[in-house]
């Protein structure tokens, strides 16, 4: 600024009085404009600062609310899941009770009817649309080892040849191996629910799906539809193919059944759960039986045995007409 004034004075010394006055007027106007610009700039800066502070405060409020909303959402979802699992376990217990009362002649018909009413009531609460669930298959852990006899040898139980694909096997209880493929041959839509029980007895729903029956030759579900649960379970064990050791109907390059202990079941390429074999060597795993993909089990908060494909106590499929 001082340098400008020196130049201005040197310039003015060469001008007339009138000319000097105009120069001074121009200078004063310029200075006024300059001061106004500075004032406007300061005001703008103050406004921007205030707005930024307001935005920052709102952002801070939002940041504080996000974890609260997430926590509330998580709590609500977990409560629904816990209620769902509790009701499903009640249904299973009632179902076992119903089967037991119908099989033991010394128990009264009234007890059987009461158990059936309990099943229906719980089913109404859970789904609101079905009246009775039946077991399509049930695979249970074989704790006796490879020398277990009869249906207790779970791996051997599920080595079903193609010609026996619609043959009923076993006893319809949740503590025995059981297979009733005739239930797939329904006319019209039916709902299917897959359930797993971990090594500590915790039960989780794996998937719910629907179908309009089954192709009697390929054993593929007709018009399968995913409803809820683990999509990888649905894809592998409901929506794809089926294989036995003497029939290759899966989507794998070779036969999944012959690869994994000759176990007959629905496969894709190849499995998320297996009714009789392991995917960790050795595949027969002392004929233990049911195994489940450990990462998927962990996502359901189920107990695993530390391997990639954990042992489980039970895998069950229900059909609801």
C-alpha positions, 0 to 999 in steps of 0.5 A: 500500500505504501508503494502505491501511495508513493507512485500516486504522489509521483504521478500527481506531481505532474498533473494539474489541480483539477486532474489531481482532484479526480485522481484523489476521488478515484483513489478514495472510491477504490479504497471504499470499494476495497474496504467494502469487499473486505467487509463482505468477505469477512461476513461471508466467511463468518456465514460459512463458518456458522453454516459449517458448524451447524452442519458439523453439529447435525452430522455429529447428531447423525453419527451418534444416532446411527449406532443406536438405530443399528443396535435397536434393529439388531436387538429386534431382529435377534428377538424375532429369531429367538422367538422363531427358534423357540417356537420351532423347537416347541413344534418339534417337541410336540411332534415327537410327543405326538408320534410317541403317543400314536405308537404306544398302545397303552397311552390314550387317544386323548393324549395323542389328540392333545399333542396334535392340537398342540402341534397345530396351535404352534404351527398356526402361530409360526406360519399361520397357514399350515396345520400339520408338519411331516418329516421327509428325512431325518439324519442323526449322529451315529455315536457307535462308530463304523460297526453300528448295526442296521439303521443306526449306521447313519452313513450306510443308511443313506447309501440308497440306490436309485431304484429305492429312491421312493422307498420309505426307511427307518422310524419317524422319530427325531432321534432315528434315521428316517426317510419318507420320499413319498411325501415329495409326491404331493399334488400342488404346492407344499412348503419345506423347512430344513432344520439343523441341530448342533453339537450342543443341542441348539436348533436352527432353521436352515431354509424354507422353500416351496415346490409343486412336487418332484420329478419322479425320474430326475428327483428334481423339485418342480417349480422350486421357490426360495422363501427364507433362510440360507440361500446357499442351502436352498441352492445346494439342496433344493433347487438343483439336482439329486444323485445316488451312487448309481445315478448322477443328477447333480450339477457337479462335473462328476457324481457327488454321491460317489465322491462323498460316501455314496450318500443319496440326497439333493446336491448341486456342486456339491453340498452345504450339508450332507446326511451321511458323509464329511468333506474333510478327510476321511469322508466316512468320518467313522460313519458319524453321519450329518455334517454341515458347512462350518462357516454357515453354521457359525453365521447361525451361532451354532457350535462347530468342531473346528473343522471346515465341515462340522459334525452336527447332531441332526439334520431334518426336513419337514414338509407342510401341506 
